[in-house]
Amino acid sequence: MTIGGLTTGTALAYQGHMFNAIHALQNARQQLLAASNNKGGYRDRAIDLVNQAIAAVHEGIEVGADN
């Protein structure tokens, strides 16, 4: 990427798909939180898994920025 004649490294590279994934996961979490809690524990399990996925995507973004 070139900014003002300078070439930037990958640390500043836009990771659009990863940021879109975080946005989608955050929307999914909001929908799960808004759902009634009468799903036999599966709603809570899904919320936990979405939170883990969000954390994993954040970690992937950090690794991608370092490479």
Secondary structure, 3 states (H helix, E strand, C coil): CEECCEECCHHHCCCHHHHHHHHHHHHHHHHHHHCCCCCCCHHHHHHHHHHHHHHHHHHHHHHHHHC
